[in-house]
């Protein structure tokens, strides 16, 4: 199956996300891998947006394991997903493109799922 299979976008208010993390400390461990959890709040907000955008691109009707879609930065700085578990199997026939941004108090992410 070639071509674009899904597109997702999400935006997160960084201050509101900070408040959510403070109000619900378990949220960080539930959503982020240990490596992701070390990042700044703005970066976490962008990574949260990335995972939400991925769910939208996949038309996910059910929840997925957030840890199976880890957002990393390649040596060039470009953001990318590393998939594991069921997510890796599900996306083995696809290229997943990711872009992140955070500015003016807003974090955003866009994901394109493309057949190989």
PASEBA-1860 file (N, C-alpha, C; in nm, 3 decimals):
! residues 116
1> XXXXXXXX> 0.084/-0.117/0.000/0.000/0.000/0.000/0.089/0.124/0.000 ~ 0.100/0.193/-0.111/0.186/0.311/-0.117/0.101/0.436/-0.104 ~ 0.168/0.548/-0.088/0.099/0.676/-0.074/0.067/0.706/0.071 ~ 0.010/0.823/0.092/-0.023/0.869/0.226/-0.143/0.790/0.278 ~ -0.126/0.733/0.396/-0.232/0.655/0.460/-0.300/0.733/0.572 ~ -0.233/0.836/0.622/-0.292/0.915/0.729/-0.209/1.038/0.762 ~ -0.277/1.142/0.807/-0.213/1.266/0.849/-0.274/1.305/0.983 ~ -0.190/1.347/1.075/-0.238/1.393/1.205/-0.164/1.517/1.248
9> XXXXXXXX> -0.235/1.604/1.318/-0.173/1.725/1.372/-0.231/1.747/1.511 ~ -0.149/1.802/1.599/-0.196/1.833/1.733/-0.120/1.953/1.786 ~ -0.183/2.031/1.871/-0.120/2.146/1.937/-0.146/2.135/2.088 ~ -0.049/2.180/2.165/-0.059/2.173/2.310/-0.015/2.307/2.369 ~ -0.095/2.361/2.459/-0.057/2.480/2.534/0.046/2.437/2.638 ~ 0.167/2.489/2.630/0.277/2.442/2.714/0.251/2.467/2.862 ~ 0.201/2.584/2.898/0.175/2.613/3.039/0.064/2.523/3.094 ~ -0.037/2.502/3.017/-0.145/2.411/3.059/-0.092/2.269/3.075
17> XXXXXXXX> -0.002/2.228/2.987/0.058/2.095/2.998/0.144/2.086/3.125 ~ 0.219/2.192/3.155/0.299/2.196/3.279/0.207/2.177/3.400 ~ 0.095/2.247/3.401/0.000/2.236/3.511/-0.055/2.093/3.522 ~ -0.080/2.029/3.409/-0.129/1.891/3.409/-0.025/1.797/3.470 ~ 0.101/1.817/3.434/0.208/1.734/3.490/0.222/1.754/3.640 ~ 0.206/1.878/3.685/0.215/1.906/3.829/0.096/1.849/3.904 ~ -0.022/1.859/3.845/-0.145/1.812/3.907/-0.151/1.658/3.909 ~ -0.097/1.595/3.804/-0.103/1.449/3.790/0.039/1.397/3.762
25> XXXXXXXX> 0.120/1.382/3.866/0.260/1.342/3.846/0.276/1.208/3.771 ~ 0.182/1.117/3.786/0.192/0.987/3.718/0.177/0.999/3.566 ~ 0.127/1.112/3.520/0.108/1.132/3.376/0.241/1.120/3.301 ~ 0.346/1.175/3.356/0.476/1.172/3.288/0.522/1.028/3.264 ~ 0.513/0.944/3.365/0.557/0.804/3.352/0.464/0.724/3.261 ~ 0.338/0.760/3.258/0.241/0.688/3.175/0.259/0.718/3.026 ~ 0.298/0.840/2.993/0.304/0.884/2.854/0.444/0.877/2.794 ~ 0.547/0.901/2.875/0.682/0.916/2.822/0.776/0.804/2.867
33> XXXXXXXX> 0.868/0.769/2.777/0.974/0.676/2.815/1.069/0.748/2.910 ~ 1.158/0.674/2.973/1.254/0.734/3.067/1.339/0.840/2.997 ~ 1.382/0.813/2.875/1.464/0.909/2.801/1.385/1.036/2.768 ~ 1.260/1.021/2.728/1.178/1.138/2.696/1.152/1.221/2.822 ~ 1.128/1.155/2.934/1.089/1.222/3.059/1.195/1.319/3.110 ~ 1.319/1.306/3.063/1.429/1.393/3.107/1.425/1.530/3.040 ~ 1.341/1.549/2.942/1.341/1.672/2.862/1.263/1.785/2.931 ~ 1.276/1.905/2.875/1.206/2.023/2.927/1.056/2.010/2.906
41> XXXXXXXX> 0.981/2.092/2.975/0.835/2.088/2.961/0.793/2.119/2.818 ~ 0.857/2.216/2.753/0.821/2.249/2.615/0.845/2.130/2.523 ~ 0.955/2.061/2.544/0.986/1.944/2.464/0.889/1.831/2.493 ~ 0.852/1.813/2.619/0.752/1.710/2.654/0.617/1.742/2.590 ~ 0.580/1.869/2.591/0.454/1.908/2.529/0.455/1.876/2.380 ~ 0.567/1.901/2.313/0.578/1.870/2.171/0.573/1.719/2.148 ~ 0.635/1.642/2.235/0.632/1.497/2.222/0.493/1.441/2.249 ~ 0.422/1.502/2.343/0.283/1.462/2.366/0.200/1.491/2.242
49> XXXXXXXX> 0.220/1.609/2.184/0.149/1.644/2.060/0.182/1.545/1.949 ~ 0.307/1.500/1.943/0.348/1.404/1.840/0.272/1.273/1.855 ~ 0.259/1.226/1.978/0.190/1.099/2.001/0.040/1.112/1.972 ~ -0.016/1.227/2.006/-0.157/1.252/1.973/-0.175/1.262/1.821 ~ -0.084/1.328/1.753/-0.091/1.339/1.607/-0.076/1.202/1.542 ~ 0.009/1.117/1.598/0.024/0.981/1.547/-0.108/0.904/1.561 ~ -0.171/0.916/1.676/-0.300/0.848/1.696/-0.402/0.896/1.592 ~ -0.402/1.024/1.563/-0.495/1.078/1.463/-0.460/1.026/1.324
57> XXXXXXXX> -0.332/1.022/1.291/-0.290/0.973/1.159/-0.325/0.826/1.140 ~ -0.324/0.752/1.250/-0.358/0.609/1.244/-0.508/0.585/1.258 ~ -0.582/0.693/1.279/-0.726/0.681/1.302/-0.751/0.584/1.417 ~ -0.670/0.599/1.522/-0.676/0.507/1.636/-0.806/0.526/1.714 ~ -0.890/0.425/1.709/-1.016/0.428/1.783/-0.996/0.381/1.927 ~ -0.887/0.308/1.949/-0.857/0.259/2.083/-0.721/0.313/2.125 ~ -0.699/0.315/2.254/-0.573/0.364/2.308/-0.458/0.272/2.267 ~ -0.341/0.331/2.252/-0.223/0.250/2.227/-0.123/0.274/2.339
65> XXXXXXXX> -0.024/0.189/2.348/0.079/0.202/2.450/0.169/0.320/2.412 ~ 0.163/0.426/2.489/0.237/0.548/2.461/0.387/0.522/2.452 ~ 0.437/0.427/2.532/0.581/0.399/2.534/0.628/0.330/2.407 ~ 0.537/0.274/2.329/0.574/0.206/2.205/0.601/0.303/2.090 ~ 0.580/0.431/2.114/0.607/0.535/2.014/0.694/0.641/2.080 ~ 0.824/0.616/2.085/0.917/0.709/2.150/0.965/0.811/2.048 ~ 0.965/0.937/2.088/1.014/1.044/2.002/1.161/1.071/2.038 ~ 1.244/1.063/1.937/1.388/1.087/1.954/1.430/1.198/1.858
73> XXXXXXXX> 1.554/1.241/1.872/1.613/1.331/1.774/1.728/1.257/1.708 ~ 1.726/1.255/1.576/1.836/1.197/1.500/1.959/1.285/1.520 ~ 2.079/1.236/1.486/2.201/1.317/1.502/2.192/1.455/1.436 ~ 2.112/1.466/1.331/2.095/1.595/1.263/2.001/1.689/1.339 ~ 1.933/1.636/1.441/1.835/1.715/1.516/1.693/1.687/1.473 ~ 1.676/1.622/1.359/1.542/1.592/1.307/1.469/1.498/1.402 ~ 1.345/1.531/1.438/1.269/1.440/1.524/1.222/1.317/1.447 ~ 1.210/1.206/1.518/1.164/1.082/1.457/1.105/0.994/1.566
81> XXXXXXXX> 1.026/0.898/1.524/0.973/0.799/1.616/1.061/0.675/1.614 ~ 1.074/0.611/1.727/1.124/0.475/1.737/1.006/0.393/1.789 ~ 0.966/0.294/1.712/0.852/0.212/1.750/0.898/0.080/1.809 ~ 0.821/0.029/1.903/0.850/-0.101/1.963/0.717/-0.175/1.981 ~ 0.726/-0.302/2.020/0.608/-0.381/2.050/0.508/-0.387/1.936 ~ 0.381/-0.383/1.973/0.273/-0.391/1.874/0.278/-0.276/1.774 ~ 0.320/-0.158/1.820/0.327/-0.043/1.731/0.429/-0.067/1.620 ~ 0.540/-0.129/1.653/0.643/-0.161/1.554/0.587/-0.257/1.449
89> XXXXXXXX> 0.515/-0.358/1.494/0.454/-0.454/1.401/0.350/-0.385/1.313 ~ 0.269/-0.303/1.374/0.162/-0.234/1.302/0.215/-0.143/1.193 ~ 0.331/-0.082/1.218/0.384/0.017/1.125/0.502/-0.033/1.042 ~ 0.525/-0.162/1.041/0.641/-0.217/0.969/0.637/-0.191/0.819 ~ 0.520/-0.173/0.761/0.508/-0.148/0.618/0.492/0.001/0.584 ~ 0.523/0.086/0.681/0.500/0.230/0.662/0.622/0.312/0.699 ~ 0.635/0.426/0.635/0.728/0.531/0.677/0.644/0.632/0.754 ~ 0.696/0.674/0.868/0.625/0.772/0.950/0.711/0.897/0.957
97> XXXXXXXX> 0.655/1.008/0.910/0.725/1.137/0.908/0.672/1.223/1.022 ~ 0.762/1.293/1.089/0.726/1.372/1.206/0.794/1.507/1.201 ~ 0.722/1.611/1.237/0.782/1.742/1.259/0.724/1.799/1.388 ~ 0.810/1.868/1.464/0.773/1.927/1.592/0.808/2.075/1.592 ~ 0.735/2.152/1.673/0.769/2.292/1.691/0.716/2.337/1.826 ~ 0.785/2.431/1.888/0.729/2.497/2.006/0.776/2.641/2.007 ~ 0.676/2.730/2.016/0.702/2.873/2.013/0.580/2.945/2.068 ~ 0.602/3.058/2.131/0.494/3.144/2.181/0.398/3.068/2.271
105> XXXXXXXX> 0.452/2.974/2.351/0.369/2.904/2.447/0.290/2.786/2.391 ~ 0.312/2.754/2.264/0.239/2.645/2.200/0.339/2.543/2.144 ~ 0.310/2.415/2.166/0.388/2.307/2.106/0.299/2.241/2.002 ~ 0.357/2.205/1.889/0.277/2.141/1.784/0.355/2.028/1.721 ~ 0.279/1.938/1.659/0.339/1.825/1.589/0.250/1.787/1.471 ~ 0.315/1.741/1.367/0.244/1.688/1.250/0.306/1.555/1.215 ~ 0.220/1.456/1.183/0.264/1.322/1.148/0.200/1.283/1.017 ~ 0.281/1.224/0.930/0.231/1.166/0.805/0.272/1.019/0.804
113> XXXX> 0.173/0.932/0.783/0.199/0.790/0.770/0.187/0.755/0.623 ~ 0.297/0.703/0.568/0.306/0.678/0.425/0.343/0.531/0.401 ~ 0.273/0.468/0.309/0.306/0.330/0.273/0.440/0.324/0.203 ~ 0.514/0.216/0.227/0.647/0.199/0.165/0.633/0.155/0.021
END
